[in-house]
């Protein structure tokens, strides 16, 4: 496992649509391992393959409930709405409010090639949608409602 470089806003790779994974092999499992290690090292809650320069439909998420790995994730349904501040490892030092579904159900494959369904609510729903957006070349700032000020960031950290 290795910590990979996280690409930052302005890098072209973040604006490209990722290709589906055709075969889940050792290379994809290594990518999943490296992405998880990179996410944890950067103190993030999610990471998409384009953020480490790989244009494949792979994401890892951990919002404090354990690691979730999604290969070729596809949103099946959404419910409700929430507006919360978001940040991104590819846009350090900035947070913006974004509207996301309150609940989301996705279908994907796990590292063994088994089809799975994951339901996320609240923070997990936000993270799933944020990471899937990365796979389509969309950054959260594209959907921002407003910037969160430094004072608001400090209060949220308390």
C-alpha positions as a Markdown table, in Angstrom:
| # | Residue | x | y | z |
|---|---|---|---|---|
| 1 | Unk | 0.0 | 0.0 | 0.0 |
| 2 | Unk | 1.1 | 3.5 | -0.7 |
| 3 | Unk | 0.0 | 7.1 | -0.1 |
| 4 | Unk | -0.6 | 8.6 | -3.5 |
| 5 | Unk | -0.5 | 12.2 | -4.6 |
| 6 | Unk | -3.8 | 14.0 | -4.5 |
| 7 | Unk | -4.5 | 16.1 | -7.5 |
| 8 | Unk | -5.8 | 19.6 | -6.9 |
| 9 | Unk | -8.4 | 21.9 | -8.5 |
| 10 | Unk | -7.0 | 23.1 | -11.8 |
| 11 | Unk | -5.6 | 19.6 | -12.8 |
| 12 | Unk | -7.3 | 18.5 | -16.0 |
| 13 | Unk | -7.8 | 14.9 | -14.7 |
| 14 | Unk | -10.4 | 16.2 | -12.2 |
| 15 | Unk | -12.6 | 17.5 | -15.0 |
| 16 | Unk | -12.7 | 14.2 | -17.0 |
| 17 | Unk | -15.3 | 11.5 | -16.9 |
| 18 | Unk | -14.0 | 8.2 | -15.5 |
| 19 | Unk | -14.3 | 5.0 | -17.4 |
| 20 | Unk | -16.0 | 1.9 | -15.8 |
| 21 | Unk | -13.9 | -0.8 | -14.4 |
| 22 | Unk | -14.1 | -3.8 | -16.7 |
| 23 | Unk | -12.1 | -6.3 | -14.6 |
| 24 | Unk | -11.6 | -6.3 | -10.9 |
| 25 | Unk | -8.1 | -7.6 | -10.6 |
| 26 | Unk | -5.0 | -7.1 | -8.4 |
| 27 | Unk | -4.4 | -3.6 | -9.9 |
| 28 | Unk | -7.9 | -2.4 | -8.9 |
| 29 | Unk | -7.5 | -4.0 | -5.4 |
| 30 | Unk | -4.2 | -2.2 | -5.0 |
| 31 | Unk | -5.8 | 1.0 | -6.1 |
| 32 | Unk | -8.5 | 0.6 | -3.5 |
| 33 | Unk | -5.9 | -0.1 | -0.8 |
| 34 | Unk | -3.8 | 2.9 | -1.8 |
| 35 | Unk | -6.8 | 5.2 | -2.0 |
| 36 | Unk | -7.9 | 4.2 | 1.5 |
| 37 | Unk | -4.4 | 4.8 | 2.8 |
| 38 | Unk | -4.3 | 8.2 | 1.0 |
| 39 | Unk | -7.7 | 9.2 | 2.3 |
| 40 | Unk | -6.8 | 8.3 | 5.9 |
| 41 | Unk | -3.4 | 10.0 | 5.7 |
| 42 | Unk | -5.1 | 13.2 | 4.5 |
| 43 | Unk | -7.8 | 13.0 | 7.2 |
| 44 | Unk | -10.5 | 12.8 | 4.5 |
| 45 | Unk | -14.0 | 11.1 | 4.5 |
| 46 | Unk | -13.9 | 10.0 | 0.9 |
| 47 | Unk | -11.7 | 9.8 | -2.2 |
| 48 | Unk | -12.3 | 9.1 | -5.8 |
| 49 | Unk | -9.9 | 7.6 | -8.3 |
| 50 | Unk | -9.6 | 10.8 | -10.4 |
| 51 | Unk | -8.2 | 12.5 | -7.3 |
| 52 | Unk | -5.2 | 10.3 | -7.5 |
| 53 | Unk | -4.9 | 10.6 | -11.3 |
| 54 | Unk | -6.7 | 7.4 | -12.3 |
| 55 | Unk | -9.8 | 7.8 | -14.5 |
| 56 | Unk | -11.7 | 4.7 | -13.3 |
| 57 | Unk | -15.0 | 4.6 | -11.5 |
| 58 | Unk | -13.7 | 3.7 | -8.1 |
| 59 | Unk | -14.3 | 5.5 | -4.7 |
| 60 | Unk | -13.6 | 4.9 | -1.1 |
| 61 | Unk | -15.5 | 6.4 | 1.8 |
| 62 | Unk | -15.3 | 6.4 | 5.6 |
| 63 | Unk | -17.5 | 8.8 | 7.5 |
| 64 | Unk | -16.7 | 7.1 | 10.8 |
| 65 | Unk | -18.7 | 3.9 | 10.2 |
| 66 | Unk | -15.9 | 1.9 | 8.5 |
| 67 | Unk | -14.5 | 1.8 | 5.1 |
| 68 | Unk | -16.8 | 1.5 | 2.1 |
| 69 | Unk | -15.3 | 0.6 | -1.3 |
| 70 | Unk | -17.5 | 1.2 | -4.4 |
| 71 | Unk | -16.5 | 0.1 | -7.9 |
| 72 | Unk | -18.7 | 1.4 | -10.8 |
| 73 | Unk | -21.2 | 3.0 | -8.4 |
| 74 | Unk | -24.6 | 3.9 | -9.8 |
| 75 | Unk | -27.3 | 5.9 | -7.9 |
| 76 | Unk | -30.5 | 3.9 | -7.9 |
| 77 | Unk | -32.6 | 6.4 | -5.8 |
| 78 | Unk | -32.5 | 9.5 | -3.7 |
| 79 | Unk | -34.9 | 10.9 | -1.1 |
| 80 | Unk | -35.1 | 14.3 | 0.7 |
| 81 | Unk | -32.7 | 17.1 | 0.7 |
| 82 | Unk | -30.0 | 18.5 | 3.0 |
| 83 | Unk | -27.8 | 21.6 | 2.7 |
| 84 | Unk | -24.4 | 21.3 | 4.5 |
| 85 | Unk | -20.9 | 22.6 | 4.2 |
| 86 | Unk | -18.6 | 20.4 | 2.2 |
| 87 | Unk | -14.9 | 20.3 | 1.7 |
| 88 | Unk | -12.6 | 18.4 | -0.6 |
| 89 | Unk | -9.1 | 17.0 | -0.5 |
| 90 | Unk | -8.6 | 18.4 | -4.0 |
| 91 | Unk | -9.6 | 21.9 | -2.8 |
| 92 | Unk | -7.8 | 22.3 | 0.5 |
| 93 | Unk | -8.8 | 25.2 | 2.8 |
| 94 | Unk | -12.2 | 25.9 | 1.3 |
| 95 | Unk | -15.7 | 24.9 | 2.3 |
| 96 | Unk | -19.0 | 25.7 | 0.6 |
| 97 | Unk | -22.6 | 24.8 | 1.2 |
| 98 | Unk | -24.1 | 22.3 | -1.2 |
| 99 | Unk | -27.5 | 20.7 | -1.5 |
| 100 | Unk | -27.5 | 16.9 | -1.6 |
| 101 | Unk | -30.1 | 14.2 | -1.0 |
| 102 | Unk | -30.8 | 13.2 | 2.6 |
| 103 | Unk | -30.8 | 9.6 | 1.6 |
| 104 | Unk | -29.2 | 7.8 | -1.4 |
| 105 | Unk | -29.2 | 4.1 | -2.5 |
| 106 | Unk | -26.3 | 3.0 | -4.8 |
| 107 | Unk | -25.5 | -0.2 | -6.6 |
| 108 | Unk | -21.8 | -1.0 | -7.1 |
| 109 | Unk | -19.3 | -3.9 | -7.0 |
| 110 | Unk | -17.0 | -4.7 | -4.1 |
| 111 | Unk | -13.3 | -5.7 | -4.4 |
| 112 | Unk | -14.4 | -9.3 | -4.9 |
| 113 | Unk | -16.6 | -8.5 | -7.9 |
| 114 | Unk | -19.8 | -9.0 | -5.9 |
| 115 | Unk | -22.7 | -6.7 | -6.6 |
| 116 | Unk | -23.7 | -4.7 | -3.5 |
| 117 | Unk | -26.2 | -2.1 | -2.6 |
| 118 | Unk | -25.3 | 0.6 | -0.1 |
| 119 | Unk | -27.8 | 3.0 | 1.5 |
| 120 | Unk | -26.4 | 6.2 | 2.9 |
| 121 | Unk | -28.2 | 8.8 | 5.0 |
| 122 | Unk | -27.0 | 12.2 | 6.2 |
| 123 | Unk | -23.3 | 12.6 | 6.0 |
| 124 | Unk | -22.9 | 9.3 | 4.2 |
| 125 | Unk | -25.4 | 10.3 | 1.5 |
| 126 | Unk | -23.5 | 13.6 | 1.0 |
| 127 | Unk | -20.1 | 11.7 | 0.8 |
| 128 | Unk | -21.4 | 9.2 | -1.7 |
| 129 | Unk | -22.8 | 11.9 | -4.0 |
| 130 | Unk | -19.7 | 14.0 | -3.7 |
| 131 | Unk | -17.4 | 11.1 | -4.7 |
| 132 | Unk | -19.7 | 10.0 | -7.6 |
| 133 | Unk | -19.6 | 13.6 | -8.8 |
| 134 | Unk | -15.8 | 13.3 | -9.0 |
| 135 | Unk | -16.2 | 10.3 | -11.3 |
| 136 | Unk | -18.1 | 12.6 | -13.7 |
| 137 | Unk | -15.6 | 15.4 | -13.6 |
| 138 | Unk | -17.8 | 17.5 | -11.3 |
| 139 | Unk | -16.4 | 19.4 | -8.3 |
| 140 | Unk | -18.5 | 20.4 | -5.3 |
| 141 | Unk | -17.8 | 24.0 | -6.0 |
| 142 | Unk | -19.8 | 23.6 | -9.3 |
| 143 | Unk | -22.9 | 23.0 | -7.1 |
| 144 | Unk | -22.0 | 25.4 | -4.3 |
| 145 | Unk | -24.7 | 27.7 | -2.8 |
| 146 | Unk | -22.2 | 29.9 | -0.9 |
| 147 | Unk | -18.7 | 29.9 | 0.6 |
| 148 | Unk | -18.4 | 29.1 | 4.3 |
| 149 | Unk | -16.4 | 31.8 | 6.0 |
| 150 | Unk | -13.3 | 31.1 | 8.2 |
| 151 | Unk | -15.4 | 32.0 | 11.3 |
| 152 | Unk | -18.1 | 29.5 | 10.4 |
| 153 | Unk | -15.3 | 26.9 | 9.8 |
| 154 | Unk | -13.8 | 27.6 | 13.2 |
| 155 | Unk | -17.3 | 27.2 | 14.9 |
| 156 | Unk | -18.0 | 24.0 | 13.1 |
| 157 | Unk | -14.6 | 22.5 | 14.2 |
| 158 | Unk | -15.5 | 23.1 | 17.9 |
